[in-house]
Amino acid sequence: METIPTLILTARSDCIVLLGTCGHQLDAGGRLVFPAPFDGEIVFTAWGIRDGCELIPIPMLARIRFSNGSVIGSTLPVVDWGFAAEAEISLPTIPRDRCDMPLLLDSKEIPFGGKTAKAELYRDGVIRLGISGRGMDPVTLAIGEGRSGSLGVLDVGSERLINISISSGYGERLILLNGEAETLLDISGDTAEVIDGLPTAITGLDTVRGHEKKQSFEFAGGSFRSPKEEIGFFTHSPHEPEDDRERALSVIEEAHIGIDEEWMRFVDPELAKELTGGALRDFLGLFDKAKLAPVTEPAGRVTVGLIDNGLLISRPRLLSCVMSGGMLTDIEEG
């Protein structure tokens, strides 16, 4: 007997999905669930809803093909669970006001070529840095896309560096130039700034509890060393898992990123004895992201899929987690 698969579309941002002659408006994080053909294809378009945002969404045409109940082709990334397929609608964007009038963002006296010069950061289609001074030829550098920015000077002891901070709809960027306008460091993240004298980028890891990765760079010998990396909560407080599904997923996520002392509090003490010393990470093996299966399950049962990034069609390894009293009591693959 043929089982008709289910297709689940999740919107990353506000959009309208046109499927056949029907239009469906989705808020960010909203879902559209409908039957998929056992053999055949689904074609839909998605149109972004712009509401004063800095980025203009570009309409997208998508096509997902099924054969024998499985996804065999797609123009966007799909997770095929076997009983259902999930796809995220992530519309491409372009910055708004590409032809806006030149706008001065910041200006500052900076060290340049052994002298003191005037630096101006301005937006003229893209963000640019202009450097000028008495007795020198003006210098103009294209920095890149962005909506706002500021200038500063970072004293690293042996020299003073030009500090350029850029903000856009994608996050923040921090660029450090020496006195000859050579780029010594260019980092990006959800936030990118100088913290306690060190250039630092912080990026969310998209875990249940909201972990973040912090990379801090130290200057020595004329260059920046490889970053010191930390995982924790640097811009917000941790989110506590709300139910057994989130607790099971949190255990797997935190074991994967190596935070043993955190995930053990959601594991039964007897099982924890078997999973210490890297045993759980060895059991999980290599994967990029853990995701809850889109299925209604009996109380105390949670299915988690382990997914590899970079694949257009992903078929997760399935883990069956047994929960009791808010604690993980057993875990097995399959």
Contacts in CASP RR format, 6 or more apart in sequence:
PFRMAT RR
TARGET T0000
AUTHOR 0000-0000-0000
METHOD contacts of the structure
MODEL  1
METIPTLILTARSDCIVLLGTCGHQLDAGGRLVFPAPFDGEIVFTAWGIR
DGCELIPIPMLARIRFSNGSVIGSTLPVVDWGFAAEAEISLPTIPRDRCD
MPLLLDSKEIPFGGKTAKAELYRDGVIRLGISGRGMDPVTLAIGEGRSGS
LGVLDVGSERLINISISSGYGERLILLNGEAETLLDISGDTAEVIDGLPT
AITGLDTVRGHEKKQSFEFAGGSFRSPKEEIGFFTHSPHEPEDDRERALS
VIEEAHIGIDEEWMRFVDPELAKELTGGALRDFLGLFDKAKLAPVTEPAG
RVTVGLIDNGLLISRPRLLSCVMSGGMLTDIEEG
2 38 0 8 1.000
2 69 0 8 1.000
3 38 0 8 1.000
3 69 0 8 1.000
3 83 0 8 1.000
4 35 0 8 1.000
4 36 0 8 1.000
4 37 0 8 1.000
4 38 0 8 1.000
4 69 0 8 1.000
5 35 0 8 1.000
5 36 0 8 1.000
5 38 0 8 1.000
5 66 0 8 1.000
5 69 0 8 1.000
5 70 0 8 1.000
5 82 0 8 1.000
5 83 0 8 1.000
5 84 0 8 1.000
5 85 0 8 1.000
6 33 0 8 1.000
6 34 0 8 1.000
6 35 0 8 1.000
6 36 0 8 1.000
6 83 0 8 1.000
6 84 0 8 1.000
6 85 0 8 1.000
6 294 0 8 1.000
7 33 0 8 1.000
7 34 0 8 1.000
7 35 0 8 1.000
7 36 0 8 1.000
7 42 0 8 1.000
7 64 0 8 1.000
7 84 0 8 1.000
7 85 0 8 1.000
7 87 0 8 1.000
8 31 0 8 1.000
8 32 0 8 1.000
8 33 0 8 1.000
8 84 0 8 1.000
8 85 0 8 1.000
8 86 0 8 1.000
8 87 0 8 1.000
8 294 0 8 1.000
9 17 0 8 1.000
9 26 0 8 1.000
9 31 0 8 1.000
9 32 0 8 1.000
9 33 0 8 1.000
9 44 0 8 1.000
9 87 0 8 1.000
9 88 0 8 1.000
9 89 0 8 1.000
10 29 0 8 1.000
10 30 0 8 1.000
10 31 0 8 1.000
10 86 0 8 1.000
10 87 0 8 1.000
10 88 0 8 1.000
10 89 0 8 1.000
11 17 0 8 1.000
11 26 0 8 1.000
11 27 0 8 1.000
11 28 0 8 1.000
11 29 0 8 1.000
11 30 0 8 1.000
11 31 0 8 1.000
11 32 0 8 1.000
11 46 0 8 1.000
11 88 0 8 1.000
11 89 0 8 1.000
12 28 0 8 1.000
12 29 0 8 1.000
12 88 0 8 1.000
12 89 0 8 1.000
12 90 0 8 1.000
12 91 0 8 1.000
13 28 0 8 1.000
13 48 0 8 1.000
13 49 0 8 1.000
13 57 0 8 1.000
13 90 0 8 1.000
13 91 0 8 1.000
14 25 0 8 1.000
14 26 0 8 1.000
14 27 0 8 1.000
14 28 0 8 1.000
14 48 0 8 1.000
14 49 0 8 1.000
14 51 0 8 1.000
15 25 0 8 1.000
15 26 0 8 1.000
15 46 0 8 1.000
15 47 0 8 1.000
15 48 0 8 1.000
15 49 0 8 1.000
15 57 0 8 1.000
15 89 0 8 1.000
15 91 0 8 1.000
16 23 0 8 1.000
16 24 0 8 1.000
16 25 0 8 1.000
16 26 0 8 1.000
16 46 0 8 1.000
16 47 0 8 1.000
16 48 0 8 1.000
16 49 0 8 1.000
17 23 0 8 1.000
17 24 0 8 1.000
17 26 0 8 1.000
17 32 0 8 1.000
17 44 0 8 1.000
17 45 0 8 1.000
17 46 0 8 1.000
17 89 0 8 1.000
18 24 0 8 1.000
18 44 0 8 1.000
18 45 0 8 1.000
18 46 0 8 1.000
18 47 0 8 1.000
19 32 0 8 1.000
19 34 0 8 1.000
19 42 0 8 1.000
19 44 0 8 1.000
20 43 0 8 1.000
20 44 0 8 1.000
24 32 0 8 1.000
25 49 0 8 1.000
26 32 0 8 1.000
26 89 0 8 1.000
36 42 0 8 1.000
36 64 0 8 1.000
36 66 0 8 1.000
36 69 0 8 1.000
36 85 0 8 1.000
37 66 0 8 1.000
38 66 0 8 1.000
38 68 0 8 1.000
38 69 0 8 1.000
39 66 0 8 1.000
39 67 0 8 1.000
39 68 0 8 1.000
39 69 0 8 1.000
40 65 0 8 1.000
40 66 0 8 1.000
40 67 0 8 1.000
41 63 0 8 1.000
41 64 0 8 1.000
41 65 0 8 1.000
41 66 0 8 1.000
42 63 0 8 1.000
42 64 0 8 1.000
42 66 0 8 1.000
43 61 0 8 1.000
43 62 0 8 1.000
43 63 0 8 1.000
44 61 0 8 1.000
44 62 0 8 1.000
45 59 0 8 1.000
45 60 0 8 1.000
45 61 0 8 1.000
45 62 0 8 1.000
46 59 0 8 1.000
46 60 0 8 1.000
46 62 0 8 1.000
46 89 0 8 1.000
46 91 0 8 1.000
47 57 0 8 1.000
47 59 0 8 1.000
48 57 0 8 1.000
48 59 0 8 1.000
48 91 0 8 1.000
49 57 0 8 1.000
50 56 0 8 1.000
50 57 0 8 1.000
53 96 0 8 1.000
53 169 0 8 1.000
54 95 0 8 1.000
54 96 0 8 1.000
54 147 0 8 1.000
54 168 0 8 1.000
54 169 0 8 1.000
55 93 0 8 1.000
55 94 0 8 1.000
55 95 0 8 1.000
55 96 0 8 1.000
55 169 0 8 1.000
56 93 0 8 1.000
56 94 0 8 1.000
56 95 0 8 1.000
56 96 0 8 1.000
57 91 0 8 1.000
57 92 0 8 1.000
57 93 0 8 1.000
58 91 0 8 1.000
58 92 0 8 1.000
58 93 0 8 1.000
58 94 0 8 1.000
59 91 0 8 1.000
60 76 0 8 1.000
60 89 0 8 1.000
60 91 0 8 1.000
60 92 0 8 1.000
61 75 0 8 1.000
62 74 0 8 1.000
62 75 0 8 1.000
62 76 0 8 1.000
62 87 0 8 1.000
62 89 0 8 1.000
63 73 0 8 1.000
63 74 0 8 1.000
63 75 0 8 1.000
64 71 0 8 1.000
64 73 0 8 1.000
64 74 0 8 1.000
64 75 0 8 1.000
64 76 0 8 1.000
64 78 0 8 1.000
64 85 0 8 1.000
64 87 0 8 1.000
65 71 0 8 1.000
65 72 0 8 1.000
65 73 0 8 1.000
65 74 0 8 1.000
66 72 0 8 1.000
66 85 0 8 1.000
69 82 0 8 1.000
70 80 0 8 1.000
70 82 0 8 1.000
71 78 0 8 1.000
71 80 0 8 1.000
71 85 0 8 1.000
71 313 0 8 1.000
72 313 0 8 1.000
73 312 0 8 1.000
73 313 0 8 1.000
74 87 0 8 1.000
74 312 0 8 1.000
74 313 0 8 1.000
76 87 0 8 1.000
76 88 0 8 1.000
76 89 0 8 1.000
76 90 0 8 1.000
76 312 0 8 1.000
77 87 0 8 1.000
77 88 0 8 1.000
77 310 0 8 1.000
77 311 0 8 1.000
77 312 0 8 1.000
77 313 0 8 1.000
77 314 0 8 1.000
78 85 0 8 1.000
78 86 0 8 1.000
78 87 0 8 1.000
78 312 0 8 1.000
78 313 0 8 1.000
78 314 0 8 1.000
79 85 0 8 1.000
79 86 0 8 1.000
79 87 0 8 1.000
79 291 0 8 1.000
79 307 0 8 1.000
79 314 0 8 1.000
79 315 0 8 1.000
79 316 0 8 1.000
80 313 0 8 1.000
80 314 0 8 1.000
80 315 0 8 1.000
81 293 0 8 1.000
81 294 0 8 1.000
81 295 0 8 1.000
81 316 0 8 1.000
81 318 0 8 1.000
82 315 0 8 1.000
83 295 0 8 1.000
84 294 0 8 1.000
84 295 0 8 1.000
86 294 0 8 1.000
95 145 0 8 1.000
95 146 0 8 1.000
95 147 0 8 1.000
95 168 0 8 1.000
97 125 0 8 1.000
98 125 0 8 1.000
99 125 0 8 1.000
100 123 0 8 1.000
100 125 0 8 1.000
102 122 0 8 1.000
102 123 0 8 1.000
102 124 0 8 1.000
103 122 0 8 1.000
103 123 0 8 1.000
103 124 0 8 1.000
104 120 0 8 1.000
104 121 0 8 1.000
104 122 0 8 1.000
105 121 0 8 1.000
105 122 0 8 1.000
105 123 0 8 1.000
105 127 0 8 1.000
105 148 0 8 1.000
105 149 0 8 1.000
105 150 0 8 1.000
106 120 0 8 1.000
106 121 0 8 1.000
106 149 0 8 1.000
106 150 0 8 1.000
106 151 0 8 1.000
107 118 0 8 1.000
107 119 0 8 1.000
107 120 0 8 1.000
107 121 0 8 1.000
107 151 0 8 1.000
108 118 0 8 1.000
108 119 0 8 1.000
108 151 0 8 1.000
108 152 0 8 1.000
108 153 0 8 1.000
109 116 0 8 1.000
109 117 0 8 1.000
109 118 0 8 1.000
109 119 0 8 1.000
110 116 0 8 1.000
110 117 0 8 1.000
110 118 0 8 1.000
110 119 0 8 1.000
110 131 0 8 1.000
110 151 0 8 1.000
110 152 0 8 1.000
110 153 0 8 1.000
110 162 0 8 1.000
110 179 0 8 1.000
111 117 0 8 1.000
111 153 0 8 1.000
111 159 0 8 1.000
111 160 0 8 1.000
111 162 0 8 1.000
111 179 0 8 1.000
112 119 0 8 1.000
112 131 0 8 1.000
112 136 0 8 1.000
112 139 0 8 1.000
112 162 0 8 1.000
112 179 0 8 1.000
112 180 0 8 1.000
112 181 0 8 1.000
113 136 0 8 1.000
113 179 0 8 1.000
113 180 0 8 1.000
114 179 0 8 1.000
115 133 0 8 1.000
115 136 0 8 1.000
117 131 0 8 1.000
117 132 0 8 1.000
117 133 0 8 1.000
117 136 0 8 1.000
118 131 0 8 1.000
118 132 0 8 1.000
118 133 0 8 1.000
119 129 0 8 1.000
119 130 0 8 1.000
119 131 0 8 1.000
119 151 0 8 1.000
119 162 0 8 1.000
120 129 0 8 1.000
120 130 0 8 1.000
120 131 0 8 1.000
120 132 0 8 1.000
121 127 0 8 1.000
121 128 0 8 1.000
121 129 0 8 1.000
121 130 0 8 1.000
121 143 0 8 1.000
121 149 0 8 1.000
121 150 0 8 1.000
121 151 0 8 1.000
121 164 0 8 1.000
122 128 0 8 1.000
122 130 0 8 1.000
123 146 0 8 1.000
123 147 0 8 1.000
126 142 0 8 1.000
126 143 0 8 1.000
126 144 0 8 1.000
126 145 0 8 1.000
126 146 0 8 1.000
127 142 0 8 1.000
127 143 0 8 1.000
127 144 0 8 1.000
127 145 0 8 1.000
127 146 0 8 1.000
127 149 0 8 1.000
127 166 0 8 1.000
128 140 0 8 1.000
128 141 0 8 1.000
128 142 0 8 1.000
128 143 0 8 1.000
129 140 0 8 1.000
129 141 0 8 1.000
129 143 0 8 1.000
129 164 0 8 1.000
130 138 0 8 1.000
130 139 0 8 1.000
130 140 0 8 1.000
130 141 0 8 1.000
131 138 0 8 1.000
131 139 0 8 1.000
131 140 0 8 1.000
131 141 0 8 1.000
131 181 0 8 1.000
132 138 0 8 1.000
132 139 0 8 1.000
139 181 0 8 1.000
141 181 0 8 1.000
143 164 0 8 1.000
143 166 0 8 1.000
143 175 0 8 1.000
144 166 0 8 1.000
145 168 0 8 1.000
146 166 0 8 1.000
146 167 0 8 1.000
146 168 0 8 1.000
146 169 0 8 1.000
147 167 0 8 1.000
147 168 0 8 1.000
147 169 0 8 1.000
148 166 0 8 1.000
148 167 0 8 1.000
149 164 0 8 1.000
149 165 0 8 1.000
149 166 0 8 1.000
149 167 0 8 1.000
150 164 0 8 1.000
150 165 0 8 1.000
151 162 0 8 1.000
151 163 0 8 1.000
151 164 0 8 1.000
151 165 0 8 1.000
152 162 0 8 1.000
152 163 0 8 1.000
152 164 0 8 1.000
152 165 0 8 1.000
153 160 0 8 1.000
153 161 0 8 1.000
153 162 0 8 1.000
153 163 0 8 1.000
154 160 0 8 1.000
154 161 0 8 1.000
154 162 0 8 1.000
154 163 0 8 1.000
154 176 0 8 1.000
154 194 0 8 1.000
154 197 0 8 1.000
154 199 0 8 1.000
155 161 0 8 1.000
156 219 0 8 1.000
157 219 0 8 1.000
158 219 0 8 1.000
158 221 0 8 1.000
158 222 0 8 1.000
159 178 0 8 1.000
159 179 0 8 1.000
159 222 0 8 1.000
160 179 0 8 1.000
161 176 0 8 1.000
161 177 0 8 1.000
161 178 0 8 1.000
161 179 0 8 1.000
161 184 0 8 1.000
161 219 0 8 1.000
162 176 0 8 1.000
162 177 0 8 1.000
162 178 0 8 1.000
162 179 0 8 1.000
162 181 0 8 1.000
163 174 0 8 1.000
163 175 0 8 1.000
163 176 0 8 1.000
163 194 0 8 1.000
164 174 0 8 1.000
164 175 0 8 1.000
164 176 0 8 1.000
164 177 0 8 1.000
165 172 0 8 1.000
165 173 0 8 1.000
165 174 0 8 1.000
165 192 0 8 1.000
165 193 0 8 1.000
166 172 0 8 1.000
166 173 0 8 1.000
166 174 0 8 1.000
166 175 0 8 1.000
167 173 0 8 1.000
170 188 0 8 1.000
171 188 0 8 1.000
171 189 0 8 1.000
171 190 0 8 1.000
171 191 0 8 1.000
171 192 0 8 1.000
172 188 0 8 1.000
172 189 0 8 1.000
172 190 0 8 1.000
172 191 0 8 1.000
172 192 0 8 1.000
172 193 0 8 1.000
173 186 0 8 1.000
173 187 0 8 1.000
173 188 0 8 1.000
173 189 0 8 1.000
173 192 0 8 1.000
174 185 0 8 1.000
174 186 0 8 1.000
174 187 0 8 1.000
174 188 0 8 1.000
174 192 0 8 1.000
174 193 0 8 1.000
174 194 0 8 1.000
174 199 0 8 1.000
174 201 0 8 1.000
175 183 0 8 1.000
175 185 0 8 1.000
175 186 0 8 1.000
176 183 0 8 1.000
176 184 0 8 1.000
176 185 0 8 1.000
176 186 0 8 1.000
176 199 0 8 1.000
176 224 0 8 1.000
177 183 0 8 1.000
177 184 0 8 1.000
178 184 0 8 1.000
184 219 0 8 1.000
184 222 0 8 1.000
184 223 0 8 1.000
184 224 0 8 1.000
185 199 0 8 1.000
185 217 0 8 1.000
185 224 0 8 1.000
187 199 0 8 1.000
187 201 0 8 1.000
187 215 0 8 1.000
187 217 0 8 1.000
188 201 0 8 1.000
189 201 0 8 1.000
189 202 0 8 1.000
189 203 0 8 1.000
190 202 0 8 1.000
190 203 0 8 1.000
190 204 0 8 1.000
190 212 0 8 1.000
190 235 0 8 1.000
191 201 0 8 1.000
191 202 0 8 1.000
191 235 0 8 1.000
192 199 0 8 1.000
192 200 0 8 1.000
192 201 0 8 1.000
192 202 0 8 1.000
193 199 0 8 1.000
193 200 0 8 1.000
194 200 0 8 1.000
195 216 0 8 1.000
198 216 0 8 1.000
198 217 0 8 1.000
198 218 0 8 1.000
199 216 0 8 1.000
199 217 0 8 1.000
199 224 0 8 1.000
200 214 0 8 1.000
200 215 0 8 1.000
200 216 0 8 1.000
200 217 0 8 1.000
201 214 0 8 1.000
201 215 0 8 1.000
201 227 0 8 1.000
202 212 0 8 1.000
202 213 0 8 1.000
202 214 0 8 1.000
202 215 0 8 1.000
202 234 0 8 1.000
202 235 0 8 1.000
203 212 0 8 1.000
203 213 0 8 1.000
204 210 0 8 1.000
204 211 0 8 1.000
204 212 0 8 1.000
204 213 0 8 1.000
205 211 0 8 1.000
205 212 0 8 1.000
205 213 0 8 1.000
205 231 0 8 1.000
205 257 0 8 1.000
206 289 0 8 1.000
207 250 0 8 1.000
207 253 0 8 1.000
207 254 0 8 1.000
207 257 0 8 1.000
208 239 0 8 1.000
208 241 0 8 1.000
208 246 0 8 1.000
208 249 0 8 1.000
208 250 0 8 1.000
208 253 0 8 1.000
209 233 0 8 1.000
209 238 0 8 1.000
209 239 0 8 1.000
209 240 0 8 1.000
209 241 0 8 1.000
209 250 0 8 1.000
209 253 0 8 1.000
209 254 0 8 1.000
209 262 0 8 1.000
210 233 0 8 1.000
210 236 0 8 1.000
210 238 0 8 1.000
210 239 0 8 1.000
211 231 0 8 1.000
211 232 0 8 1.000
211 233 0 8 1.000
211 238 0 8 1.000
211 253 0 8 1.000
211 254 0 8 1.000
211 257 0 8 1.000
211 259 0 8 1.000
212 231 0 8 1.000
212 232 0 8 1.000
212 233 0 8 1.000
212 234 0 8 1.000
212 235 0 8 1.000
213 229 0 8 1.000
213 230 0 8 1.000
213 231 0 8 1.000
213 232 0 8 1.000
214 229 0 8 1.000
214 230 0 8 1.000
214 231 0 8 1.000
214 232 0 8 1.000
214 234 0 8 1.000
215 227 0 8 1.000
215 228 0 8 1.000
215 229 0 8 1.000
216 227 0 8 1.000
216 228 0 8 1.000
216 230 0 8 1.000
217 224 0 8 1.000
217 225 0 8 1.000
217 227 0 8 1.000
217 228 0 8 1.000
218 224 0 8 1.000
218 225 0 8 1.000
218 228 0 8 1.000
219 225 0 8 1.000
231 257 0 8 1.000
231 258 0 8 1.000
231 259 0 8 1.000
232 259 0 8 1.000
241 247 0 8 1.000
241 249 0 8 1.000
241 250 0 8 1.000
241 266 0 8 1.000
244 299 0 8 1.000
244 300 0 8 1.000
244 302 0 8 1.000
244 323 0 8 1.000
244 326 0 8 1.000
245 292 0 8 1.000
245 302 0 8 1.000
247 266 0 8 1.000
247 323 0 8 1.000
247 326 0 8 1.000
247 327 0 8 1.000
247 328 0 8 1.000
248 266 0 8 1.000
248 302 0 8 1.000
248 304 0 8 1.000
248 321 0 8 1.000
248 323 0 8 1.000
248 328 0 8 1.000
249 290 0 8 1.000
249 291 0 8 1.000
249 292 0 8 1.000
249 302 0 8 1.000
249 304 0 8 1.000
250 263 0 8 1.000
250 266 0 8 1.000
251 263 0 8 1.000
251 266 0 8 1.000
251 267 0 8 1.000
251 280 0 8 1.000
251 321 0 8 1.000
251 328 0 8 1.000
252 263 0 8 1.000
252 284 0 8 1.000
252 290 0 8 1.000
252 304 0 8 1.000
252 306 0 8 1.000
252 319 0 8 1.000
252 321 0 8 1.000
253 263 0 8 1.000
253 290 0 8 1.000
254 260 0 8 1.000
254 262 0 8 1.000
254 263 0 8 1.000
255 263 0 8 1.000
255 275 0 8 1.000
255 278 0 8 1.000
255 280 0 8 1.000
255 281 0 8 1.000
255 284 0 8 1.000
256 281 0 8 1.000
256 284 0 8 1.000
256 287 0 8 1.000
256 290 0 8 1.000
258 281 0 8 1.000
260 276 0 8 1.000
260 277 0 8 1.000
260 278 0 8 1.000
263 280 0 8 1.000
264 272 0 8 1.000
264 276 0 8 1.000
266 326 0 8 1.000
266 327 0 8 1.000
266 328 0 8 1.000
267 275 0 8 1.000
267 327 0 8 1.000
267 328 0 8 1.000
268 324 0 8 1.000
268 327 0 8 1.000
268 328 0 8 1.000
268 329 0 8 1.000
271 328 0 8 1.000
271 329 0 8 1.000
271 330 0 8 1.000
271 331 0 8 1.000
275 283 0 8 1.000
283 331 0 8 1.000
284 306 0 8 1.000
284 319 0 8 1.000
285 306 0 8 1.000
286 308 0 8 1.000
287 306 0 8 1.000
287 307 0 8 1.000
287 308 0 8 1.000
287 317 0 8 1.000
288 307 0 8 1.000
288 308 0 8 1.000
288 309 0 8 1.000
288 310 0 8 1.000
289 306 0 8 1.000
289 307 0 8 1.000
289 309 0 8 1.000
290 304 0 8 1.000
290 305 0 8 1.000
290 306 0 8 1.000
290 307 0 8 1.000
291 304 0 8 1.000
291 305 0 8 1.000
291 307 0 8 1.000
291 316 0 8 1.000
292 302 0 8 1.000
292 303 0 8 1.000
292 304 0 8 1.000
292 305 0 8 1.000
293 303 0 8 1.000
293 304 0 8 1.000
293 305 0 8 1.000
293 316 0 8 1.000
293 318 0 8 1.000
295 303 0 8 1.000
297 303 0 8 1.000
300 322 0 8 1.000
300 323 0 8 1.000
300 324 0 8 1.000
301 320 0 8 1.000
301 321 0 8 1.000
301 322 0 8 1.000
301 323 0 8 1.000
302 320 0 8 1.000
302 321 0 8 1.000
302 323 0 8 1.000
303 318 0 8 1.000
303 319 0 8 1.000
303 320 0 8 1.000
303 321 0 8 1.000
304 318 0 8 1.000
304 319 0 8 1.000
304 321 0 8 1.000
305 316 0 8 1.000
305 317 0 8 1.000
305 318 0 8 1.000
305 319 0 8 1.000
306 316 0 8 1.000
306 317 0 8 1.000
306 318 0 8 1.000
306 319 0 8 1.000
307 314 0 8 1.000
307 316 0 8 1.000
308 314 0 8 1.000
317 333 0 8 1.000
317 334 0 8 1.000
318 333 0 8 1.000
318 334 0 8 1.000
319 331 0 8 1.000
319 332 0 8 1.000
319 333 0 8 1.000
319 334 0 8 1.000
320 331 0 8 1.000
320 332 0 8 1.000
320 333 0 8 1.000
320 334 0 8 1.000
321 328 0 8 1.000
321 330 0 8 1.000
321 331 0 8 1.000
322 328 0 8 1.000
322 329 0 8 1.000
322 330 0 8 1.000
322 331 0 8 1.000
323 329 0 8 1.000
END
